[in-house]
Amino acid sequence: MFVEEVRNKLKEIPEIVDIYMVQGLYDIIAKVKLNTEEEFEERVSERIRKVDRITGTVTVIIAEDKQ
């Protein structure tokens, strides 16, 4: 299944701290932890969007993480 292939590729990116396979509009949700917006933009455009079979991304920035 292609979703598992994509998940395995995303696991290789150290800044991704959680990956969830979901049902509905999206197939995968990945939680990325970085220090700056610049780092985030670089990782998304240079690493995540270049993973084979990823056709698009939607970004949601967590304002507060209660962990």
A tleap script that builds the chain and sets N, CA, C and O, in Angstrom:
source leaprc.protein.ff14SB
mol = sequence {
  NMET PHE VAL GLU GLU VAL ARG ASN LYS LEU
  LYS GLU ILE PRO GLU ILE VAL ASP ILE TYR
  MET VAL GLN GLY LEU TYR ASP ILE ILE ALA
  LYS VAL LYS LEU ASN THR GLU GLU GLU PHE
  GLU GLU ARG VAL SER GLU ARG ILE ARG LYS
  VAL ASP ARG ILE THR GLY THR VAL THR VAL
  ILE ILE ALA GLU ASP LYS CGLN
}
set mol.1.N position { 0.849 -1.188 0.000 }
set mol.1.CA position { 0.000 0.000 0.000 }
set mol.1.C position { 0.886 1.240 0.000 }
set mol.1.O position { 1.850 1.311 0.762 }
set mol.2.N position { 0.568 2.216 -0.848 }
set mol.2.CA position { 1.433 3.372 -1.005 }
set mol.2.C position { 1.534 4.218 0.257 }
set mol.2.O position { 2.559 4.865 0.474 }
set mol.3.N position { 0.507 4.233 1.089 }
set mol.3.CA position { 0.539 5.041 2.311 }
set mol.3.C position { 1.644 4.534 3.245 }
set mol.3.O position { 2.334 5.333 3.877 }
set mol.4.N position { 1.807 3.253 3.332 }
set mol.4.CA position { 2.865 2.680 4.167 }
set mol.4.C position { 4.239 3.023 3.616 }
set mol.4.O position { 5.166 3.281 4.383 }
set mol.5.N position { 4.383 3.029 2.288 }
set mol.5.CA position { 5.648 3.420 1.664 }
set mol.5.C position { 5.992 4.869 2.013 }
set mol.5.O position { 7.130 5.180 2.362 }
set mol.6.N position { 5.006 5.737 1.917 }
set mol.6.CA position { 5.224 7.156 2.237 }
set mol.6.C position { 5.565 7.299 3.719 }
set mol.6.O position { 6.483 8.038 4.073 }
set mol.7.N position { 4.838 6.601 4.581 }
set mol.7.CA position { 5.112 6.673 6.015 }
set mol.7.C position { 6.544 6.232 6.317 }
set mol.7.O position { 7.224 6.864 7.125 }
set mol.8.N position { 7.000 5.175 5.690 }
set mol.8.CA position { 8.360 4.694 5.924 }
set mol.8.C position { 9.406 5.703 5.465 }
set mol.8.O position { 10.444 5.858 6.109 }
set mol.9.N position { 9.145 6.385 4.365 }
set mol.9.CA position { 10.067 7.439 3.898 }
set mol.9.C position { 10.075 8.611 4.870 }
set mol.9.O position { 11.133 9.171 5.157 }
set mol.10.N position { 8.905 8.986 5.377 }
set mol.10.CA position { 8.828 10.095 6.321 }
set mol.10.C position { 9.546 9.773 7.629 }
set mol.10.O position { 10.096 10.669 8.270 }
set mol.11.N position { 9.547 8.509 8.028 }
set mol.11.CA position { 10.238 8.100 9.252 }
set mol.11.C position { 11.736 8.380 9.176 }
set mol.11.O position { 12.394 8.487 10.211 }
set mol.12.N position { 12.280 8.498 7.976 }
set mol.12.CA position { 13.700 8.769 7.784 }
set mol.12.C position { 14.063 10.235 8.050 }
set mol.12.O position { 15.243 10.573 8.146 }
set mol.13.N position { 13.062 11.098 8.170 }
set mol.13.CA position { 13.305 12.522 8.408 }
set mol.13.C position { 13.298 12.745 9.913 }
set mol.13.O position { 12.248 12.614 10.542 }
set mol.14.N position { 14.449 13.080 10.512 }
set mol.14.CA position { 14.546 13.133 11.975 }
set mol.14.C position { 13.646 14.183 12.638 }
set mol.14.O position { 13.284 14.020 13.804 }
set mol.15.N position { 13.284 15.227 11.944 }
set mol.15.CA position { 12.455 16.279 12.536 }
set mol.15.C position { 10.987 15.881 12.665 }
set mol.15.O position { 10.217 16.560 13.343 }
set mol.16.N position { 10.602 14.799 12.026 }
set mol.16.CA position { 9.230 14.307 12.159 }
set mol.16.C position { 9.165 13.474 13.431 }
set mol.16.O position { 9.831 12.446 13.546 }
set mol.17.N position { 8.356 13.928 14.388 }
set mol.17.CA position { 8.301 13.273 15.699 }
set mol.17.C position { 7.130 12.302 15.842 }
set mol.17.O position { 7.186 11.403 16.680 }
set mol.18.N position { 6.081 12.459 15.051 }
set mol.18.CA position { 4.935 11.546 15.074 }
set mol.18.C position { 4.364 11.445 13.669 }
set mol.18.O position { 4.337 12.420 12.919 }
set mol.19.N position { 3.908 10.243 13.330 }
set mol.19.CA position { 3.250 10.025 12.046 }
set mol.19.C position { 1.994 9.212 12.308 }
set mol.19.O position { 2.036 8.188 12.991 }
set mol.20.N position { 0.872 9.676 11.761 }
set mol.20.CA position { -0.411 8.986 11.929 }
set mol.20.C position { -0.989 8.671 10.561 }
set mol.20.O position { -1.050 9.545 9.696 }
set mol.21.N position { -1.412 7.441 10.358 }
set mol.21.CA position { -2.169 7.088 9.171 }
set mol.21.C position { -3.631 7.320 9.532 }
set mol.21.O position { -4.112 6.795 10.536 }
set mol.22.N position { -4.340 8.102 8.721 }
set mol.22.CA position { -5.713 8.481 9.032 }
set mol.22.C position { -6.626 8.151 7.857 }
set mol.22.O position { -6.163 7.876 6.750 }
set mol.23.N position { -7.919 8.182 8.115 }
set mol.23.CA position { -8.900 7.959 7.070 }
set mol.23.C position { -9.683 9.241 6.877 }
set mol.23.O position { -9.945 9.973 7.831 }
set mol.24.N position { -10.050 9.504 5.650 }
set mol.24.CA position { -10.800 10.707 5.355 }
set mol.24.C position { -10.131 11.493 4.247 }
set mol.24.O position { -9.594 10.913 3.303 }
set mol.25.N position { -10.160 12.808 4.358 }
set mol.25.CA position { -9.624 13.685 3.324 }
set mol.25.C position { -8.126 13.491 3.119 }
set mol.25.O position { -7.637 13.604 1.995 }
set mol.26.N position { -7.395 13.201 4.185 }
set mol.26.CA position { -5.950 13.023 4.122 }
set mol.26.C position { -5.589 11.582 4.445 }
set mol.26.O position { -6.397 10.849 5.016 }
set mol.27.N position { -4.373 11.173 4.079 }
set mol.27.CA position { -3.915 9.812 4.334 }
set mol.27.C position { -2.954 9.737 5.511 }
set mol.27.O position { -2.936 8.750 6.247 }
set mol.28.N position { -2.149 10.791 5.686 }
set mol.28.CA position { -1.129 10.814 6.732 }
set mol.28.C position { -1.093 12.182 7.384 }
set mol.28.O position { -1.214 13.207 6.714 }
set mol.29.N position { -0.926 12.187 8.693 }
set mol.29.CA position { -0.628 13.417 9.428 }
set mol.29.C position { 0.737 13.212 10.066 }
set mol.29.O position { 0.965 12.218 10.755 }
set mol.30.N position { 1.641 14.156 9.834 }
set mol.30.CA position { 2.981 14.080 10.407 }
set mol.30.C position { 3.211 15.299 11.288 }
set mol.30.O position { 2.953 16.432 10.881 }
set mol.31.N position { 3.696 15.054 12.494 }
set mol.31.CA position { 4.019 16.141 13.417 }
set mol.31.C position { 5.519 16.410 13.300 }
set mol.31.O position { 6.346 15.520 13.500 }
set mol.32.N position { 5.843 17.652 12.972 }
set mol.32.CA position { 7.224 18.065 12.754 }
set mol.32.C position { 7.612 19.048 13.841 }
set mol.32.O position { 6.856 19.973 14.138 }
set mol.33.N position { 8.787 18.860 14.443 }
set mol.33.CA position { 9.243 19.775 15.484 }
set mol.33.C position { 10.534 20.440 15.025 }
set mol.33.O position { 11.548 19.782 14.797 }
set mol.34.N position { 10.468 21.772 14.893 }
set mol.34.CA position { 11.625 22.569 14.491 }
set mol.34.C position { 11.638 23.855 15.308 }
set mol.34.O position { 10.648 24.201 15.952 }
set mol.35.N position { 12.757 24.552 15.276 }
set mol.35.CA position { 12.915 25.742 16.102 }
set mol.35.C position { 12.402 27.025 15.459 }
set mol.35.O position { 11.946 27.925 16.164 }
set mol.36.N position { 12.468 27.125 14.132 }
set mol.36.CA position { 12.070 28.372 13.469 }
set mol.36.C position { 11.167 28.072 12.279 }
set mol.36.O position { 11.133 26.952 11.769 }
set mol.37.N position { 10.443 29.088 11.853 }
set mol.37.CA position { 9.606 28.942 10.660 }
set mol.37.C position { 10.458 28.709 9.425 }
set mol.37.O position { 10.051 27.989 8.513 }
set mol.38.N position { 11.640 29.313 9.389 }
set mol.38.CA position { 12.533 29.128 8.247 }
set mol.38.C position { 12.961 27.665 8.118 }
set mol.38.O position { 12.966 27.104 7.023 }
set mol.39.N position { 13.323 27.051 9.261 }
set mol.39.CA position { 13.678 25.631 9.254 }
set mol.39.C position { 12.491 24.794 8.787 }
set mol.39.O position { 12.646 23.853 8.009 }
set mol.40.N position { 11.313 25.149 9.272 }
set mol.40.CA position { 10.109 24.414 8.912 }
set mol.40.C position { 9.859 24.490 7.405 }
set mol.40.O position { 9.623 23.473 6.753 }
set mol.41.N position { 9.915 25.699 6.867 }
set mol.41.CA position { 9.664 25.873 5.432 }
set mol.41.C position { 10.673 25.089 4.602 }
set mol.41.O position { 10.324 24.489 3.585 }
set mol.42.N position { 11.937 25.100 5.050 }
set mol.42.CA position { 12.969 24.364 4.318 }
set mol.42.C position { 12.701 22.864 4.342 }
set mol.42.O position { 12.768 22.207 3.303 }
set mol.43.N position { 12.399 22.318 5.516 }
set mol.43.CA position { 12.166 20.875 5.627 }
set mol.43.C position { 10.963 20.448 4.794 }
set mol.43.O position { 11.002 19.424 4.112 }
set mol.44.N position { 9.901 21.235 4.854 }
set mol.44.CA position { 8.701 20.871 4.094 }
set mol.44.C position { 8.997 20.905 2.603 }
set mol.44.O position { 8.660 19.963 1.886 }
set mol.45.N position { 9.616 21.968 2.127 }
set mol.45.CA position { 9.837 22.079 0.681 }
set mol.45.C position { 10.987 21.212 0.184 }
set mol.45.O position { 10.916 20.676 -0.922 }
set mol.46.N position { 12.039 21.065 0.972 }
set mol.46.CA position { 13.212 20.316 0.519 }
set mol.46.C position { 13.161 18.829 0.821 }
set mol.46.O position { 13.799 18.048 0.114 }
set mol.47.N position { 12.436 18.412 1.829 }
set mol.47.CA position { 12.445 16.994 2.201 }
set mol.47.C position { 11.066 16.354 2.073 }
set mol.47.O position { 10.910 15.352 1.375 }
set mol.48.N position { 10.073 16.923 2.737 }
set mol.48.CA position { 8.769 16.262 2.810 }
set mol.48.C position { 8.070 16.251 1.460 }
set mol.48.O position { 7.599 15.203 1.020 }
set mol.49.N position { 7.995 17.395 0.795 }
set mol.49.CA position { 7.286 17.448 -0.494 }
set mol.49.C position { 7.997 16.675 -1.589 }
set mol.49.O position { 7.395 16.379 -2.621 }
set mol.50.N position { 9.255 16.344 -1.391 }
set mol.50.CA position { 10.001 15.590 -2.404 }
set mol.50.C position { 9.905 14.085 -2.212 }
set mol.50.O position { 10.436 13.321 -3.018 }
set mol.51.N position { 9.228 13.649 -1.147 }
set mol.51.CA position { 9.020 12.212 -0.952 }
set mol.51.C position { 8.127 11.704 -2.073 }
set mol.51.O position { 7.078 12.281 -2.363 }
set mol.52.N position { 8.558 10.621 -2.694 }
set mol.52.CA position { 7.805 10.032 -3.799 }
set mol.52.C position { 6.371 9.736 -3.378 }
set mol.52.O position { 6.136 9.182 -2.304 }
set mol.53.N position { 5.432 10.096 -4.208 }
set mol.53.CA position { 3.997 9.848 -4.051 }
set mol.53.C position { 3.277 10.856 -3.168 }
set mol.53.O position { 2.062 10.758 -3.003 }
set mol.54.N position { 3.988 11.820 -2.595 }
set mol.54.CA position { 3.298 12.913 -1.904 }
set mol.54.C position { 2.873 13.900 -2.977 }
set mol.54.O position { 3.706 14.417 -3.722 }
set mol.55.N position { 1.582 14.157 -3.052 }
set mol.55.CA position { 1.050 15.033 -4.096 }
set mol.55.C position { 0.691 16.414 -3.577 }
set mol.55.O position { 0.445 17.327 -4.364 }
set mol.56.N position { 0.659 16.578 -2.256 }
set mol.56.CA position { 0.340 17.874 -1.683 }
set mol.56.C position { 0.465 17.827 -0.176 }
set mol.56.O position { 0.432 16.757 0.432 }
set mol.57.N position { 0.606 18.991 0.416 }
set mol.57.CA position { 0.681 19.088 1.874 }
set mol.57.C position { -0.209 20.236 2.347 }
set mol.57.O position { -0.474 21.186 1.611 }
set mol.58.N position { -0.654 20.122 3.579 }
set mol.58.CA position { -1.396 21.182 4.253 }
set mol.58.C position { -0.680 21.414 5.574 }
set mol.58.O position { -0.393 20.465 6.303 }
set mol.59.N position { -0.392 22.662 5.881 }
set mol.59.CA position { 0.353 22.990 7.096 }
set mol.59.C position { -0.562 23.591 8.144 }
set mol.59.O position { -1.342 24.500 7.859 }
set mol.60.N position { -0.459 23.078 9.351 }
set mol.60.CA position { -1.170 23.636 10.501 }
set mol.60.C position { -0.121 23.806 11.601 }
set mol.60.O position { 0.526 22.836 11.996 }
set mol.61.N position { 0.046 25.018 12.089 }
set mol.61.CA position { 1.020 25.284 13.130 }
set mol.61.C position { 0.335 25.193 14.489 }
set mol.61.O position { -0.686 25.842 14.716 }
set mol.62.N position { 0.892 24.391 15.394 }
set mol.62.CA position { 0.335 24.232 16.733 }
set mol.62.C position { 0.739 25.443 17.554 }
set mol.62.O position { 1.926 25.725 17.719 }
set mol.63.N position { -0.265 26.165 18.074 }
set mol.63.CA position { 0.001 27.363 18.855 }
set mol.63.C position { 0.454 27.014 20.272 }
set mol.63.O position { 1.260 27.729 20.867 }
set mol.64.N position { -0.070 25.906 20.809 }
set mol.64.CA position { 0.284 25.491 22.154 }
set mol.64.C position { 0.279 23.977 22.221 }
set mol.64.O position { -0.689 23.332 21.816 }
set mol.65.N position { 1.354 23.415 22.729 }
set mol.65.CA position { 1.454 21.969 22.893 }
set mol.65.C position { 1.493 21.684 24.377 }
set mol.65.O position { 2.451 22.063 25.050 }
set mol.66.N position { 0.476 21.026 24.903 }
set mol.66.CA position { 0.345 20.826 26.364 }
set mol.66.C position { 1.190 19.675 26.884 }
set mol.66.O position { 1.054 19.290 28.045 }
set mol.67.N position { 2.053 19.120 26.056 }
set mol.67.CA position { 2.880 17.989 26.518 }
set mol.67.C position { 4.034 18.475 27.340 }
set mol.67.O position { 4.836 17.671 27.813 }
savepdb mol mol.pdb
quit
